[in-house]
Amino acid sequence: MSAATPPVAIIMGSRSDWPTMKWAADNLDALGVAYEAKVVSAHRTPDRLFAFAKGAKAAGFKVIIAGAGGAAHLPGMAASMTDLPVLGVPVESKLQNGLDSLLSIVQMPGGVPVGTLAVGVAGAKNAGILAAQILALSDEALAGRLSAFRAAQTDSVAETVED
């Protein structure tokens, strides 16, 4: 395991998924969690996917966030080749506003889990937070940062409708 490998990998099927997946990265940044982001297409770069997923644990990753749209096979295929937790983010598609992506990711066969988040930006944001929560189980400093993050989120919600 390389000390330089960040604990979270953010993978996506296309560069066009980055505007959505960047929200996961932003929340990881806010929580002080390092990540590596890369394009790994299940359909266009299957050899890259195989090499990444088979080697992710040995490389030092602890959690994989996988975003995909349309047929959305990336999260499930990655999960089928690694023991690491995989968090699937359905990227909003033009055809069905991400419903197709959601159904492709959430319908995994028993024994090959993918933790599936909401479609689009909300799912990406939550994937970053959930990855941090998984890591915080064995990292007290990160657990403290998560508690502070949640408290700040709570404090930011106004009690009244007036400014």
C-alpha positions as CSV (number, residue, x, y, z in Angstrom):
1,M,0.0,0.0,0.0
2,S,1.4,3.3,-1.0
3,A,1.3,6.1,1.6
4,A,0.8,8.6,-1.3
5,T,-2.5,6.9,-2.4
6,P,-5.5,8.9,-1.2
7,P,-8.2,6.9,0.6
8,V,-11.0,7.7,-1.9
9,A,-11.1,7.0,-5.6
10,I,-13.7,9.0,-7.6
11,I,-14.3,7.3,-11.0
12,M,-16.6,8.2,-13.7
13,G,-17.5,6.9,-17.2
14,S,-16.8,10.2,-19.0
15,R,-15.3,13.6,-18.5
16,S,-18.8,14.9,-19.0
17,D,-19.7,13.4,-15.6
18,W,-17.2,15.6,-13.8
19,P,-19.6,18.6,-13.3
20,T,-21.7,16.2,-11.2
21,M,-19.0,14.2,-9.6
22,K,-17.0,17.3,-8.6
23,W,-19.6,17.8,-5.8
24,A,-18.3,14.6,-4.2
25,A,-14.8,16.0,-4.5
26,D,-15.8,19.3,-3.0
27,N,-17.3,17.7,0.1
28,L,-14.2,15.5,0.5
29,D,-12.1,18.7,0.2
30,A,-14.2,20.4,2.8
31,L,-13.7,17.5,5.2
32,G,-10.0,17.2,4.5
33,V,-10.2,13.8,2.8
34,A,-7.8,13.2,-0.1
35,Y,-9.1,11.6,-3.3
36,E,-8.0,10.7,-6.8
37,A,-10.5,11.3,-9.7
38,K,-10.2,9.5,-13.0
39,V,-12.2,8.5,-16.1
40,V,-12.8,4.8,-16.2
41,S,-15.4,3.8,-18.7
42,A,-17.0,0.4,-18.3
43,H,-17.8,0.3,-22.0
44,R,-15.1,2.3,-23.8
45,T,-12.1,1.4,-21.5
46,P,-12.9,-2.0,-20.1
47,D,-9.2,-2.9,-19.7
48,R,-8.7,0.3,-17.7
49,L,-11.7,-0.6,-15.5
50,F,-10.4,-4.1,-14.9
51,A,-6.9,-2.9,-14.0
52,F,-8.3,-0.2,-11.7
53,A,-10.9,-2.3,-9.9
54,K,-8.6,-5.4,-9.5
55,G,-5.8,-3.2,-8.1
56,A,-7.7,-0.6,-6.1
57,K,-7.3,-2.2,-2.7
58,A,-3.6,-3.0,-3.2
59,A,-3.1,0.5,-4.4
60,G,-4.3,1.8,-1.0
61,F,-7.8,3.0,-1.8
62,K,-10.4,2.4,0.9
63,V,-13.6,3.6,-0.7
64,I,-14.7,4.0,-4.4
65,I,-17.2,6.6,-5.5
66,A,-18.4,5.6,-9.0
67,G,-20.5,7.9,-11.1
68,A,-22.2,6.9,-14.4
69,G,-25.1,7.8,-16.6
70,G,-27.3,6.0,-19.0
71,A,-26.5,2.3,-19.0
72,A,-24.5,3.1,-15.9
73,H,-22.5,-0.2,-15.6
74,L,-19.4,1.3,-14.0
75,P,-20.4,1.1,-10.3
76,G,-21.6,-2.5,-10.5
77,M,-18.7,-3.7,-12.6
78,A,-16.2,-2.1,-10.3
79,A,-18.0,-3.6,-7.3
80,S,-17.8,-7.0,-9.0
81,M,-14.0,-6.9,-9.0
82,T,-13.1,-5.4,-5.6
83,D,-13.8,-6.0,-1.9
84,L,-13.9,-2.2,-1.3
85,P,-17.1,-0.4,-0.7
86,V,-18.5,1.2,-3.9
87,L,-20.8,4.1,-3.7
88,G,-22.8,4.6,-6.9
89,V,-23.9,8.0,-8.1
90,P,-26.4,8.0,-11.0
91,V,-25.5,10.9,-13.2
92,E,-28.5,12.7,-14.7
93,S,-29.0,11.6,-18.3
94,K,-30.8,13.4,-21.1
95,L,-33.1,10.5,-22.0
96,Q,-34.8,9.9,-18.7
97,N,-33.4,12.6,-16.4
98,G,-31.2,10.0,-14.6
99,L,-34.0,7.4,-13.9
100,D,-32.3,5.0,-16.3
101,S,-28.9,5.6,-14.5
102,L,-30.5,5.1,-11.1
103,L,-32.2,1.8,-12.1
104,S,-29.0,0.5,-13.7
105,I,-27.0,1.1,-10.5
106,V,-29.6,0.2,-7.9
107,Q,-30.6,-3.2,-9.4
108,M,-27.5,-5.1,-8.4
109,P,-27.8,-8.9,-7.8
110,G,-27.6,-10.1,-4.3
111,G,-23.9,-10.6,-3.2
112,V,-22.6,-7.7,-5.3
113,P,-23.5,-4.5,-3.4
114,V,-23.3,-1.0,-4.6
115,G,-24.4,1.7,-2.1
116,T,-26.6,3.7,-4.5
117,L,-27.2,7.4,-3.9
118,A,-29.7,9.9,-5.3
119,V,-29.5,11.0,-8.9
120,G,-27.3,13.9,-9.8
121,V,-25.7,16.6,-7.6
122,A,-27.4,15.6,-4.4
123,G,-26.1,12.0,-4.8
124,A,-22.6,13.2,-5.6
125,K,-22.6,15.5,-2.5
126,N,-23.9,12.6,-0.3
127,A,-21.4,10.2,-1.8
128,G,-18.5,12.4,-0.6
129,I,-20.0,12.7,2.9
130,L,-20.8,9.0,3.1
131,A,-17.2,8.1,2.0
132,A,-15.9,10.3,4.7
133,Q,-18.3,8.7,7.3
134,I,-17.0,5.2,6.3
135,L,-13.4,6.4,6.7
136,A,-14.3,8.2,10.0
137,L,-15.0,4.8,11.6
138,S,-11.3,4.4,12.0
139,D,-10.2,8.0,12.0
140,E,-11.1,10.1,15.1
141,A,-9.9,13.4,13.7
142,L,-12.1,12.9,10.6
143,A,-15.0,12.0,12.8
144,G,-14.5,15.3,14.6
145,R,-14.5,17.2,11.3
146,L,-17.7,15.4,10.3
147,S,-19.4,16.4,13.5
148,A,-18.3,20.0,13.0
149,F,-19.6,19.8,9.4
150,R,-23.0,18.6,10.5
151,A,-23.2,21.2,13.2
152,A,-22.4,24.0,10.8
153,Q,-25.0,22.6,8.4
154,T,-27.6,22.6,11.1
155,D,-26.6,26.2,12.2
156,S,-26.9,27.4,8.6
157,V,-30.6,26.6,8.4
158,A,-32.7,29.7,9.2
159,E,-35.6,29.3,11.6
160,T,-37.7,31.9,9.9
161,V,-38.7,32.7,6.4
162,E,-37.5,36.3,6.6
163,D,-33.9,37.4,5.9
